[in-house]
């Protein structure tokens, strides 16, 4: 049978307490408010489309003759698009997101990029992550923002070798990477069921302050475990009892966003969620209305729409904003492999009860390309500034630098 000393040596409680954020013991109402009235409850969900999403086949200028000319194979026919207005439409695979236009919950920010766009995946992604074009980039825009106010958040991963993004680097407290609520379970080195029961009773006693003995190690365990262990139990109940109020597709992105919905509805105070989906480097065999790119857009559209419907039905409609981005767009003209090469000037999508619905900004001109690329007119740091100042209630200038006025993407309260 385990002794108290053996348990304290072998239990993973110490590492559990060190890695689980201390905010898990707080409810959303207990989280310290940020700088602006009404901002303390807002939640930002960042979705990274890794590989360089083809913005021209995501938001389509279906009446532009140059579009059909430049894309004879992979172009989308005008009668197939999901119309945003009389000249723009979403890819036909994005029906779920298009339906949110009717709910005034989808905002399309067009022509987003940065000066002198870099065509390297790694360099361009670092620029987006750091909100800076400096040569040396060591901190991310979210990490820098969290220095002002340590808003709790999660990096929701697909597992495997996925590492935390540069965007989160620099935060005063590590933003944990998790794949499921099971990551918060207390694991015990029990030899059998009786041993496990004894260990669980001991840790229950420790967290309630009823265990005998004293000493530095036991005191540390008690301090560390009291809130995190109770929160772990609470999270397991959330996972067991959670019934989504929308039908999530059976995709990886949908699973991660469902996890975000669970954590939001648990009232634990999390304010930032970061997820990613790979596969957007469509140099060959991209497809048009169907195919590889269409499949990716179907996954993105279905997952975001289900997440939004789920959290909205639970009363969080006006608390949540989803923001998508990719490191760059693609060239205007398709290549010889029925795909597209690295480009620039692509759209960002925002979803939430407080976003301004419809298209913001003009679609980049297909008649005025630069080296075959769409020319951006909105710096992505203006979108970030809006997320920071108008949504999270944080100062944008220390994060994105001077000269980037928040883009007007939110409804006035």
C-alpha positions in Angstrom: 0.0 0.0 0.0 1.3 3.5 -0.8 2.5 5.6 2.0 2.1 9.4 2.0 5.8 9.8 1.3 5.7 7.3 -1.6 2.7 9.0 -3.1 4.1 12.5 -2.9 7.2 11.2 -4.7 5.4 9.3 -7.5 2.2 11.2 -8.1 2.2 13.6 -11.0 0.4 16.1 -8.9 3.4 18.3 -8.7 3.8 18.6 -12.4 0.0 18.8 -12.7 -0.1 21.8 -10.5 2.9 23.4 -12.2 1.4 23.1 -15.7 -2.3 23.7 -15.2 -3.0 27.5 -15.3 -4.0 28.9 -11.9 -6.9 30.7 -13.5 -8.8 27.3 -13.6 -10.1 28.0 -10.2 -11.7 31.2 -11.3 -15.0 31.8 -13.1 -15.4 34.2 -15.9 -16.9 36.7 -13.6 -13.9 36.5 -11.3 -11.4 37.3 -14.0 -9.9 40.7 -13.6 -11.5 43.1 -16.1 -9.4 44.6 -18.9 -9.1 48.3 -19.7 -12.5 49.0 -21.2 -16.1 48.7 -19.9 -17.7 45.5 -21.0 -14.5 44.0 -22.3 -13.8 41.6 -19.5 -16.0 38.8 -20.9 -14.9 38.9 -24.5 -13.2 35.9 -26.0 -11.0 35.7 -29.1 -10.5 32.5 -31.1 -7.7 32.7 -33.6 -7.7 30.1 -36.5 -4.5 29.8 -38.5 -4.8 28.5 -42.0 -1.3 27.2 -42.5 0.3 27.1 -46.0 -1.1 30.2 -47.6 -4.8 30.1 -48.3 -6.0 31.0 -51.8 -8.0 34.1 -51.0 -9.1 34.6 -54.6 -11.0 31.3 -54.5 -12.2 31.9 -51.0 -13.8 35.3 -51.7 -14.5 35.4 -55.4 -15.1 38.4 -57.6 -17.4 36.4 -59.8 -18.3 39.3 -62.2 -14.7 40.2 -62.9 -13.8 39.0 -66.4 -10.1 38.8 -65.4 -11.0 36.2 -62.8 -12.3 33.7 -65.4 -9.4 34.6 -67.7 -6.7 34.0 -65.1 -8.3 30.8 -63.8 -9.7 28.7 -66.7 -9.3 25.4 -64.8 -9.7 26.2 -61.1 -12.1 29.2 -61.4 -15.5 29.0 -59.8 -18.5 29.7 -62.0 -20.7 32.7 -61.0 -23.8 30.5 -60.6 -22.0 28.3 -58.0 -20.7 30.9 -55.5 -22.4 31.7 -52.2 -23.2 35.4 -52.8 -22.0 38.0 -50.4 -23.3 40.9 -52.5 -23.8 41.6 -56.2 -20.2 41.2 -57.2 -18.6 38.9 -54.5 -19.3 35.4 -53.4 -17.8 32.8 -51.1 -16.5 29.4 -52.4 -19.5 27.0 -52.8 -17.9 24.8 -50.1 -18.5 27.5 -47.6 -22.2 27.2 -47.4 -22.2 26.9 -43.6 -20.3 30.2 -43.2 -22.4 31.9 -45.9 -25.5 31.1 -43.9 -24.1 33.2 -41.0 -24.4 36.3 -43.3 -28.1 36.0 -42.7 -27.5 36.1 -39.0 -25.3 39.2 -39.5 -22.4 37.2 -37.9 -19.8 37.0 -40.7 -17.4 39.8 -41.6 -15.1 39.5 -44.6 -12.0 41.8 -44.4 -10.7 42.1 -47.9 -7.2 42.8 -49.3 -5.2 42.2 -46.1 -1.4 42.0 -46.1 1.7 44.0 -45.3 4.2 46.0 -47.3 6.9 44.2 -49.4 5.3 40.8 -48.8 7.6 37.9 -48.3 7.0 34.7 -50.2 8.6 32.4 -47.7 6.2 30.4 -45.5 8.4 30.6 -42.5 9.3 34.3 -42.7 5.8 35.5 -43.6 4.2 33.4 -40.9 6.7 34.8 -38.4 5.7 38.3 -39.5 2.0 37.6 -38.9 2.8 35.9 -35.6 5.0 38.8 -34.3 2.9 41.6 -35.9 6.3 43.0 -37.0 8.5 43.0 -40.1 11.7 43.4 -38.0 14.5 41.2 -39.1 14.7 39.4 -35.7 11.4 38.2 -34.3 11.4 36.6 -30.8 8.0 37.4 -29.4 4.4 37.0 -30.7 1.6 39.5 -30.8 -0.5 37.6 -28.3 2.4 37.0 -26.0 3.2 40.7 -26.1 -0.4 41.6 -25.4 -0.6 39.3 -22.4 2.2 41.3 -20.7 -0.4 44.1 -20.2 -2.9 41.8 -18.7 -2.4 38.1 -18.3 -5.6 37.0 -19.9 -5.9 33.2 -19.6 -5.9 31.2 -22.8 -5.3 27.8 -24.5 -3.4 26.6 -27.5 -5.6 23.7 -28.8 -3.6 21.2 -30.7 -4.1 18.2 -32.9 -1.5 16.3 -30.9 1.6 14.8 -32.4 4.5 17.2 -32.9 2.5 20.4 -33.1 4.4 23.1 -31.2 3.1 26.3 -29.7 3.2 29.1 -32.2 5.4 32.1 -32.1 2.3 34.2 -31.7 2.0 33.1 -28.0 5.7 33.5 -27.2 6.5 36.2 -24.7 3.5 35.8 -22.4 4.4 36.2 -18.7 2.8 32.8 -18.1 3.0 29.9 -20.5 -0.2 29.4 -22.6 -0.8 25.7 -22.3 -1.1 23.4 -25.3 -3.8 20.8 -24.9 -5.6 18.2 -27.1 -8.5 17.4 -24.8 -9.9 17.9 -21.4 -8.3 14.6 -20.4 -5.0 16.5 -20.4 -6.1 18.0 -17.1 -6.7 14.6 -15.4 -4.7 13.9 -12.3 -2.6 10.8 -13.1 -1.4 8.6 -10.2 1.3 6.0 -10.1 -1.0 3.3 -8.6 -0.1 -0.4 -8.6 -3.7 -1.5 -8.5 -7.3 -0.3 -7.9 -6.9 -0.3 -4.1 -3.7 1.6 -4.3 -5.3 4.1 -6.6 -8.3 4.6 -4.3 -5.9 5.2 -1.3 -3.9 7.7 -3.4 -7.1 9.5 -4.4 -8.3 9.7 -0.8 -4.9 11.1 0.2 -5.0 13.8 -2.4 -8.6 14.6 -1.5 -7.5 15.0 2.1 -4.5 17.1 1.0 -6.6 19.5 -1.0 -9.1 19.8 1.8 -6.3 20.5 4.3 -7.2 17.3 6.3 -4.0 15.3 5.7 -1.8 14.9 8.7 1.8 16.0 8.8 3.6 19.1 7.7 6.7 20.1 5.9 7.8 22.0 2.9 6.9 19.4 0.3 3.4 18.7 1.7 2.7 22.5 2.1 3.7 23.0 -1.5 1.5 20.2 -2.7 -1.4 21.6 -0.7 -0.9 25.2 -2.0 -0.5 24.0 -5.6 -3.2 21.4 -5.6 -6.1 23.0 -3.8 -7.6 24.8 -6.8 -6.2 22.9 -9.7 -7.4 19.5 -8.4 -10.9 20.8 -7.8 -10.9 22.4 -11.3 -9.7 19.1 -12.8 -12.6 17.3 -11.4 -14.9 20.0 -12.6 -13.5 19.8 -16.1 -14.0 16.0 -16.2 -17.7 16.6 -15.3 -17.9 19.2 -18.1 -16.5 16.7 -20.6 -18.8 13.9 -19.5 -22.0 16.0 -19.5 -21.4 18.4 -22.4 -24.0 17.9 -25.1 -23.4 20.3 -28.1 -26.3 22.5 -29.1 -25.1 22.3 -32.7 -23.9 19.3 -34.9 -20.1 19.4 -35.2 -18.6 17.8 -38.3 -16.3 14.9 -37.7 -13.1 16.8 -38.5 -10.0 17.7 -36.6 -10.7 21.5 -36.6 -14.3 20.9 -35.4 -13.1 18.7 -32.6 -10.7 21.5 -31.4 -13.4 24.1 -31.6 -15.8 21.9 -29.7 -13.2 21.7 -27.0 -13.0 25.5 -27.0 -16.8 25.6 -26.6 -16.6 23.2 -23.7 -14.0 25.3 -21.9 -15.9 28.5 -22.6 -19.2 27.1 -21.3 -17.4 25.8 -18.2 -17.0 29.4 -17.1 -13.3 29.0 -16.3 -12.4 32.5 -17.5 -10.4 31.6 -20.6 -10.2 34.6 -23.0 -8.0 33.5 -25.9 -8.0 30.3 -27.9 -5.5 29.5 -30.7 -6.0 26.7 -33.2 -4.6 25.9 -36.6 -5.3 23.8 -39.7 -2.7 22.8 -42.2 -2.7 21.9 -45.9 -3.3 25.2 -47.7 -0.1 25.2 -49.8 -2.0 24.2 -53.0 0.7 24.4 -55.7 -0.8 21.5 -57.7 -4.2 19.8 -58.0 -5.9 22.6 -56.1 -9.3 22.0 -57.7 -12.1 24.4 -58.2 -15.6 24.0 -56.9 -14.5 20.5 -55.7 -11.1 19.1 -54.8 -8.3 19.7 -52.3 -8.9 23.4 -51.6 -12.7 22.9 -51.5 -12.2 20.2 -48.9 -10.2 22.5 -46.7 -12.8 25.3 -47.0 -15.5 22.8 -46.1 -13.7 21.8 -42.9 -13.1 25.5 -42.0 -16.6 26.6 -42.8 -18.4 23.7 -41.1 -16.3 23.8 -37.9 -16.6 27.6 -37.4 -20.3 27.6 -38.1 -21.0 24.7 -35.7 -18.9 26.4 -33.0 -20.6 29.7 -33.4 -24.1 28.1 -33.3 -23.1 26.0 -30.2 -21.7 28.9 -28.1 -24.5 31.2 -29.3 -27.2 28.8 -28.1 -25.4 28.8 -24.7 -25.6 32.6 -24.3 -22.1 33.5 -25.6 -23.1 34.9 -28.9 -21.9 38.4 -28.2 -18.8 37.3 -26.2 -17.0 35.4 -28.9 -15.1 36.5 -32.0 -13.4 34.1 -34.3 -10.6 35.4 -36.6 -9.0 33.5 -39.4 -5.6 34.3 -41.0 -3.0 32.8 -43.3 0.6 33.7 -43.9 -0.2 34.9 -47.5 -2.6 34.4 -50.3 -1.9 32.9 -53.8 -1.1 34.4 -57.2 -4.0 35.6 -59.3 -3.2 33.3 -62.2 -3.3 29.5 -61.9 -0.1 27.7 -62.7 0.6 24.8 -65.1 -0.1 22.2 -62.4 -3.7 23.3 -61.9 -2.7 25.0 -58.7 -1.6 28.4 -57.4 1.8 29.8 -56.2 2.6 32.0 -53.3 1.0 35.4 -53.4 -0.4 38.1 -51.2 -3.4 40.3 -50.5 -5.9 37.8 -49.1 -9.1 38.1 -47.0 -9.5 37.5 -43.2 -12.8 36.2 -41.9 -14.4 37.3 -38.6 -17.3 35.5 -37.0 -19.3 36.7 -34.0 -22.4 38.4 -32.7 -20.7 41.8 -32.6 -18.9 41.9 -36.0 -20.0 44.1 -38.8 -21.6 41.8 -41.3 -20.6 41.6 -45.0 -17.5 42.7 -46.9 -15.2 45.4 -45.6 -12.9 47.1 -48.1 -12.7 46.7 -51.8 -11.6 43.4 -53.4 -8.0 43.8 -54.7 -7.9 44.7 -58.4 -7.2 42.0 -60.8 -6.2 44.6 -63.4 -3.4 46.1 -61.2 -1.3 43.2 -60.1 2.3 43.5 -58.8 4.5 40.6 -60.0 1.3 38.6 -60.5 0.2 39.3 -56.9 -3.0 40.9 -55.6 -2.1 44.2 -54.0 -3.1 44.6 -50.3 -4.8 47.7 -49.1 -5.3 46.9 -45.4 -2.4 46.1 -43.1 -3.1 43.0 -41.0 -1.9 44.9 -37.9 -5.0 47.1 -38.2 -7.1 44.0 -37.7 -5.0 42.9 -34.8 -5.3 46.4 -33.3 -9.1 46.0 -33.5 -8.9 42.7 -31.7 -6.8 44.1 -29.0 -8.3 47.5 -28.4 -11.9 47.1 -29.4 -12.4 43.5 -28.4 -10.0 42.5 -25.6 -9.6 46.0 -24.1 -5.8 46.1 -24.4 -3.5 48.7 -25.9 -2.5 47.9 -29.4 0.5 50.2 -29.9 2.9 48.3 -27.6 2.0 45.2 -29.7 1.7 46.2 -33.3 3.6 49.5 -33.2 2.5 53.1 -34.0 0.4 54.0 -37.0 -2.0 51.1 -37.1 -5.5 52.4 -36.3 -7.9 49.7 -35.3 -10.0 48.7 -38.3 -13.7 49.4 -37.9 -15.0 45.8 -37.8 -17.2 45.8 -34.7 -20.8 47.1 -34.2 -21.1 50.0 -32.0 -22.7 49.1 -28.7 
